[in-house]
Amino acid sequence: MTVIHPNMADESAKIHARDVCVFYGDKKAIDNVSIDISPDYVTAFIGPSGCGKSTFLRCFNRMNDTIPSARVTGRIELEGENILDDTMDVVQLRARVGMVFQKPNPFPKSIYENIAYGPKIHGLAEKKADLDVIVERSLTRAGLWDEVKDRLDDSGTALSGGQQQRLCIARAIAVDPEVILMDEPASALDPIATAKIEELIDELSGRYAIVIVTHSMQQAARVSQRTAFFHLGKMVEYGPTSDIFTNPIEERTKDYITGRYG
């Protein structure tokens, strides 16, 4: 039984997930989760390690397809289209639903090429001048342009960890996605780099539907307006972030927030 706070159904949502289950072989990792993801809010998934929050996040761009034993059932609609359908073009889906991973993973290419690669393969720019515009705009949105504009030919892997993560965010937004998934995007970073990533999430919210998985309740409280609490593969409670942290309805949520387990 999931507790969903009043008025949480969202007709304007980018993603409608209904009765989603994920199996690894015979093991059920996600059990009947339903949620709406809106572009108007940053949504955080919280819960103890191994509770299924990252597994559920990866359903939204079918990253679980890369695991041979994984099987996803239910319905996940992006703008009314069921992304779990066999006819779904997964490459196209991953352009629409970008992902930023826990560890920064820039391509072993120049900073410029890291950003230009996606727009090139998706045919978003034909001329170098168009690519130049996309590269500058993406790096600017990711708060990185002023730091790297004179070294665009340097390798992306030569940047600091925090800069690499912002490069990966810039790379995700270069193809003009509708949704950005972030799987613990700051867990490998120091506090200063983490603060920059959090500022960036704040700046990008409203322009994209953003979902962040975080093991840090403080981070969820700082960056999100909606929070879903997961435990043992179930979504236990979903509501406005302020309510989840100050006035949770479910006893299990209360126990997690107050540090009784986790």
C-alpha positions in Angstrom: 0.0 0.0 0.0 1.5 3.3 -1.1 0.5 6.5 0.6 0.1 9.3 -1.9 -0.6 12.7 -0.5 -3.7 14.6 -1.8 -3.6 16.4 -5.2 -0.5 14.5 -6.4 -2.0 13.2 -9.7 -0.7 15.5 -12.4 -2.4 15.8 -15.8 0.5 17.9 -17.2 3.1 15.4 -16.2 5.8 14.4 -18.8 5.8 10.8 -17.5 2.9 8.7 -16.2 4.1 5.4 -14.7 1.4 2.9 -13.7 1.8 -0.5 -11.9 5.5 -0.8 -12.8 7.2 -4.0 -11.7 10.9 -4.9 -12.4 12.1 -8.5 -12.2 15.7 -9.7 -12.2 15.1 -13.3 -13.1 12.5 -14.5 -10.6 13.3 -11.8 -8.0 10.9 -8.8 -7.9 13.0 -5.7 -7.4 10.2 -3.1 -8.0 6.6 -3.9 -6.9 3.7 -2.1 -8.5 4.9 1.5 -8.5 2.8 4.3 -10.0 3.9 8.0 -10.2 3.6 11.1 -12.3 6.7 13.1 -13.1 6.0 16.7 -13.8 8.3 19.3 -15.5 7.1 21.8 -12.8 9.0 20.1 -10.0 12.3 18.3 -9.2 11.3 14.9 -7.9 13.6 13.1 -5.5 13.7 9.3 -4.9 15.0 8.5 -1.4 15.3 5.3 0.6 18.0 2.9 2.0 20.5 1.3 -0.2 19.1 -1.5 -2.3 15.5 -0.3 -1.9 14.9 -0.1 -5.7 15.1 3.7 -6.3 17.9 3.5 -9.0 16.3 0.4 -10.6 13.0 2.4 -10.9 14.7 5.5 -12.2 16.4 3.4 -15.0 13.0 2.3 -16.2 12.3 5.8 -17.5 15.0 5.5 -20.3 15.0 1.7 -20.5 18.6 1.4 -19.1 17.4 -1.9 -17.5 17.4 -3.3 -21.0 21.2 -3.6 -20.7 20.8 -6.2 -17.9 20.0 -9.6 -19.5 17.9 -10.9 -16.6 15.8 -7.7 -16.2 12.2 -7.6 -17.2 9.8 -4.6 -16.8 6.0 -4.8 -16.7 3.3 -2.2 -16.4 3.0 1.0 -18.4 5.3 4.1 -18.6 4.0 6.9 -20.8 6.2 9.7 -22.1 3.9 12.3 -23.6 1.2 9.6 -24.0 3.5 7.1 -25.7 4.2 3.8 -23.9 8.0 3.6 -23.7 7.9 -0.1 -22.8 6.4 -1.0 -26.1 8.5 -3.2 -28.4 8.2 -0.6 -31.2 9.8 2.2 -29.1 13.1 3.5 -30.6 15.3 3.2 -27.5 18.1 5.4 -29.0 15.5 8.2 -29.6 14.1 7.6 -26.1 17.5 8.2 -24.5 17.8 11.4 -26.4 14.5 12.6 -24.9 15.3 11.2 -21.4 18.9 12.1 -20.6 20.8 10.5 -17.8 23.6 11.6 -15.5 25.3 8.8 -13.5 26.8 8.6 -10.1 30.4 8.7 -11.4 31.2 11.3 -14.0 31.7 9.5 -17.3 32.9 11.9 -20.0 33.8 10.4 -23.3 37.6 10.2 -23.9 37.3 13.1 -26.4 37.7 16.8 -26.3 35.3 19.0 -24.2 33.8 20.2 -27.5 33.3 16.7 -28.9 31.7 15.5 -25.6 28.9 18.0 -26.2 28.8 17.9 -30.0 28.6 14.1 -30.3 24.9 13.8 -29.4 23.5 16.6 -31.6 25.6 15.2 -34.5 24.3 11.6 -34.3 20.7 12.8 -33.8 20.9 15.2 -36.7 20.3 18.3 -34.6 23.0 20.3 -36.3 24.3 20.2 -39.8 26.9 22.9 -39.8 29.9 23.6 -37.5 28.4 27.0 -36.7 25.2 25.3 -35.5 27.2 22.9 -33.3 29.2 25.8 -31.9 26.0 27.4 -30.7 24.7 24.2 -29.1 28.1 23.6 -27.4 28.2 27.1 -26.0 24.6 27.1 -24.9 24.8 23.6 -23.2 28.0 24.5 -21.4 26.5 27.8 -20.3 23.4 26.1 -19.0 25.6 23.7 -17.1 27.5 26.6 -15.5 30.8 25.5 -17.2 31.3 27.8 -20.2 33.4 30.4 -18.4 35.7 27.8 -17.0 36.3 25.9 -20.2 35.7 28.3 -23.1 39.5 28.7 -23.8 40.2 25.0 -23.6 37.5 23.3 -25.6 40.0 21.1 -27.4 41.3 19.7 -24.1 40.1 16.2 -23.1 37.0 16.1 -21.0 38.7 13.6 -18.7 41.3 16.3 -17.8 38.7 18.3 -15.9 38.1 18.0 -12.1 35.5 15.6 -10.9 32.9 18.4 -10.3 33.6 19.9 -13.8 33.3 16.4 -15.4 29.9 15.9 -13.8 28.7 19.3 -15.1 30.2 18.4 -18.5 28.0 15.2 -18.4 25.0 17.3 -17.5 25.8 19.7 -20.4 26.1 16.6 -22.7 22.7 15.4 -21.6 21.0 18.7 -22.3 22.8 19.2 -25.7 20.2 17.0 -27.4 17.4 19.0 -25.9 15.8 16.3 -23.7 12.4 16.5 -22.1 13.5 14.7 -18.9 16.8 14.5 -17.0 17.5 11.5 -14.7 20.2 11.9 -12.1 21.4 8.9 -10.3 23.2 10.2 -7.1 25.0 12.8 -9.3 27.0 14.3 -6.4 27.9 11.3 -4.3 31.4 11.1 -5.7 32.0 14.9 -5.3 33.4 17.1 -2.6 31.0 19.6 -0.8 31.9 22.6 -3.1 31.3 20.6 -6.3 28.1 19.2 -4.8 26.8 22.7 -4.0 27.5 23.7 -7.7 25.5 20.6 -8.9 22.6 21.5 -6.6 22.6 25.1 -7.9 22.6 23.8 -11.4 19.6 21.5 -10.7 17.8 24.5 -9.3 18.5 26.5 -12.5 17.5 23.7 -14.8 14.2 22.9 -13.0 11.1 24.1 -14.8 12.9 23.7 -18.2 13.2 19.9 -17.9 11.4 17.3 -15.8 14.1 16.3 -13.4 14.3 13.2 -11.2 17.1 12.7 -8.8 18.0 9.6 -6.8 19.9 10.6 -3.7 21.1 8.8 -0.6 21.3 12.2 1.1 18.1 13.3 2.7 19.5 16.8 3.2 20.1 17.0 -0.6 16.6 15.8 -1.4 15.3 18.5 1.0 17.4 21.2 -0.7 16.8 20.4 -4.4 13.4 18.8 -4.7 9.7 19.9 -4.4 8.4 16.3 -4.6 9.8 13.2 -2.8 9.0 9.5 -3.1 10.3 7.2 -0.4 11.2 3.7 -1.4 11.6 0.6 0.8 12.1 -3.0 -0.2 11.1 -2.4 -3.8 7.8 -0.5 -3.0 7.1 3.2 -3.1 5.9 3.7 0.5 5.0 7.4 0.4 4.9 10.2 -2.2 4.2 13.8 -1.6 5.5 17.4 -1.4 9.1 17.3 -0.1 8.3 19.6 2.8 5.4 17.2 4.0 7.5 14.0 3.6 10.3 15.5 5.8 8.2 17.3 8.4 4.9 15.4 8.5 5.2 11.9 6.9 2.0 9.8 7.1 3.6 6.4 7.0 5.4 5.0 10.0 8.2 3.5 7.8 8.8 7.0 6.3 9.0 8.5 9.7 11.5 5.9 10.9 13.7 6.5 7.9 13.6 10.3 8.1 14.4 10.2 11.8 17.3 7.8 11.3 15.9 4.7 12.9 17.1 2.7 9.9 18.7 3.4 6.5 
